[in-house]
């Protein structure tokens, strides 16, 4: 075992270790979390396992006398939420990625989780690196929804074997990966690769960011947010690889129009050998009830030589719209119950997400348990994949340089459109990189960064 790998294992020992820790703290008394205002708490999120969310909300309403109104928001989620926040609409608690939460904080639209009565206890229960990623000026933006790796390179071994390859032939770097894709195509696999080029706000733009970072680069300086992309570095290498791939005809043009559901459905069809997906969706793909064509045959590429993907996470964030004192208290009680511990002192919602969808948590007591290991292992193709999951998760970078800055969402949408233009209009990689650097410089100037 190399020194690098040992370091990674040590890093995730505290994330997914087999030794359970006590939950920490005394169970909350039921009256501490019970609603009392009789007013409605408006809770909104994007479309994912809405049955689970509604079930959790129903439990709170039933057991805690709550009046929480939950609904799913479809479409351009960040833009819709921002418009609602600006208008001070009926919105009290919402899902947010860190980049969105930073922007909302900059706009003065949200209330930090640090201001909760148990805010320090909540912060102390988180892993320090996640707490830092979710904080601005020492203020915790929200409570833990999930933490995972987006862009873990999943592998359909049925397709790999059909191409005459074995696990020993699997690539370990992006350059090796593209060589393998062309080799598989020559061996008769029509579409070996489903790239992260779909149309959601976290699609093609995030795919570019994580490939640049996996190759050892940065989009901007993590502290100053000044642009650092170069045509002769990882960014240029990424775009040149994309251009070759697009011109080869291996990638169906329909990929550019997929939403996330279509992207997931495409991979579970068995049509593709490789795809950078959410790490937790390995559970979906290995489940016979959800992915009959590939269930039990999906593994993932090792992070021994490089990282794959990036750290993706989401929080439960409170708005700071004008509310009565009683409703303000109910909002705090609900978000604490839902995003931390219930009235029994149990991480009920976080534990349910881990068990049902393999969503990791920022909370140490959730992840440092035998239940975490058992739950994750049930979703894997083979036992040794558990260690690979740990390595991929531990090595995935977090794009602080372009996420923990107020212009994050603006740049993300600009980058998405520019990358689609790059692919469809055959732009030069150098021109895209120059334009991206110029856009970041413009945003820094606009916001006095």
C-alpha positions, -999 to +999 in steps of 0.1 A: +000+000+000+014+034-010+018+063+013-008+082-007-033+054-003-026+050+034-033+088+038-066+084+021-077+055+042-068+074+073-089+103+060-120+082+055-115+062+087-134+090+103-160+091+075-170+055+071-152+036+099-166+004+113-165+015+149-196+031+161-196+063+181-222+074+206-248+097+191-235+125+213-256+148+234-288+141+253-320+133+234-341+164+227-373+166+247-404+163+225-416+197+236-384+213+225-391+204+189-429+205+188-445+232+167-466+258+185-475+286+162-502+269+141-487+287+111-474+271+079-437+263+074-430+262+037-403+236+027-391+233-009-366+210-027-356+196-060-371+163-074-354+134-057-372+106-037-401+129-030-418+099-014-391+098+013-392+135+019-430+136+022-428+106+046-404+124+068-425+156+067-456+136+075-439+121+105-429+155+118-464+169+113-480+139+130-456+135+160-446+172+165-479+189+157-463+206+127-478+224+098-450+219+072-460+223+036-436+204+014-435+207-024-410+198-052-396+225-075-389+214-111-370+232-138-340+256-132-339+251-095-313+277-084-329+304-105-364+297-093-352+297-057-333+329-061-363+346-076-385+334-047-359+346-022-356+380-038-394+384-038-396+372-001-421+346-012-436+318+009-403+299+016-388+290+049-366+260+044-350+249+011-324+226-004-292+243-016-259+232-029-230+251-012-224+273-042-261+284-042-260+289-004-230+311-006-248+333-031-279+334-010-259+344+020-242+372-001-277+384-010-288+385+026-316+361+019-308+333+043-303+328+080-272+309+090-276+276+109-251+291+134-280+311+147-300+281+158-302+276+195-283+243+191-261+257+162-228+250+179-238+214+187-247+209+151-215+223+138-194+202+163-211+170+150-198+177+115-165+166+100-143+197+100-136+197+062-173+196+054-181+223+080-154+245+064-168+239+029-203+249+042-192+281+060-187+317+051-170+341+074-173+316+102-210+312+097-225+277+090-248+280+060-271+251+067-276+216+081-266+184+064-287+169+036-260+148+020-224+146+009-212+124-020-190+123-050-204+134-083-185+121-112-173+088-097-166+067-128-190+038-128-183+007-149-208-017-164-187-049-164-211-066-188-202-042-216-165-043-206-164-080-209-184-079-242-155-059-256-130-086-246-116-067-216-113-076-179-111-057-147-073-058-151-077-036-182-097-009-166-081+026-169-068+046-139-063+081-154-083+103-178-058+098-206-059+060-201-097+063-200-101+079-234-078+053-249-100+025-234-131+042-248-118+041-284-105+006-279-139-006-268-156+012-297-132-006-322-142-039-304-178-034-313-193-014-284-212+014-302-214+038-273-188+029-246-191+062-227-219+083-214-202+117-205-214+142-179-226+165-207-263+167-198-283+199-196-289+203-159-271+232-141-248+205-126-243+187-159-217+197-185-202+225-165-195+204-135-182+177-158-156+201-171-147+213-136-141+179-121-121+166-151-098+197-148-094+191-111-089+153-115-061+161-140-044+182-113-056+216-123-078+244-109-103+267-125-095+296-102-073+304-072-091+289-041-084+320-020-084+350-044-108+334-070-086+348-098-088+327-130-060+302-136-071+282-167-045+276-194-046+260-228-014+241-222-026+226-189-054+203-176-082+226-190-068+225-225-062+187-222-098+183-212-113+203-240-091+187-266-102+152-254-138+163-255-135+177-291-120+145-303-147+124-286-175+146-300-162+145-335-157+107-334-195+102-333-193+079-303-214+102-282-251+105-292-262+141-296-292+134-274-270+133-243-268+171-244-305+174-239-309+149-210-321+159-176-307+139-147-334+113-148-327+107-185-290+105-178-295+079-151-319+059-173-295+059-202-268+043-181-290+017-164-302+006-199-269-013-203-260+006-235-229+022-220-197+008-204-186+039-185-203+070-170-193+095-143-223+094-120-233+102-084-215+078-062-247+069-044-264+058-077-242+027-077-270+015-054-296+022-080-276+005-108-269-026-087-306-030-077-325-056-098-357-038-091-344-006-106-318-016-132-326-051-144-302-049-173-270-042-153-278-050-117-249-067-099-224-058-126-216-022-118-183-014-102-162+018-102-127+029-113-100+031-087-087+064-074-052+049-069-036+073-095-060+102-097-093+114-083-126+110-101-153+136-098-158+162-071-174+165-037-211+172-042-233+181-013-264+198-002-278+215+028-311+225+044-311+263+045-334+286+063-346+318+048-347+351+067-381+364+054-402+383+078-420+359+102-438+361+135-417+351+165-437+320+170-433+309+133-396+317+135-394+293+164-413+266+144-389+270+115-360+265+137-376+235+154-384+218+121-351+224+104-333+210+135-356+180+136-352+173+099-316+183+094-301+171+127-318+150+154-354+141+161-372+142+195-356+109+204-321+122+198-318+101+167-304+112+133-335+097+118-337+115+085-299+112+078-300+075+087-329+069+064-312+086+035-281+064+041-301+032+042-324+039+013-302+058-012-266+056+001-266+093+008-236+101+030-239+126+058-217+154+072-224+141+107-198+119+123-222+098+144-241+088+113-211+077+093-189+062+120-212+032+126-215-004+117-248+004+101-230+027+076-206+000+065-234-026+062-256-003+043-230+007+017-217-028+012-251-041+003-251-019-028-218-030-043-209-055-069-182-071-048-168-067-013-136-051-023-155-023-039-161-009-004-124+001-002-126+017-037-157+037-026-137+050+003-107+060-018-129+077-045-148+096-018-117+106+002-097+118-029-125+138-046-117+175-047-140+204-037-140+233-061-138+260-035-123+284-060-155+288-080-181+276-055-174+296-023-178+329-040-209+350-046-207+348-084-206+310-084-240+304-100-236+331-126-203+316-138-218+281-137-246+289-161-222+309-183-199+279-184-227+255-193-238+276-223-202+281-234-194+244-233-225+235-253-214+261-278-179+246-278-192+212-287-220+221-311-203+250-329-167+236-329-151+264-310-113+263-304-103+251-269-080+282-265-109+305-272-131+289-246-104+291-220-097+327-228-134+335-226-138+316-192-108+335-177-123+368-190-157+360-175-142+352-141-122+385-142-154+404-151-173+388-122-145+395-097-145+431-108-183+433-106-184+420-070-152+436-059-136+402-052 
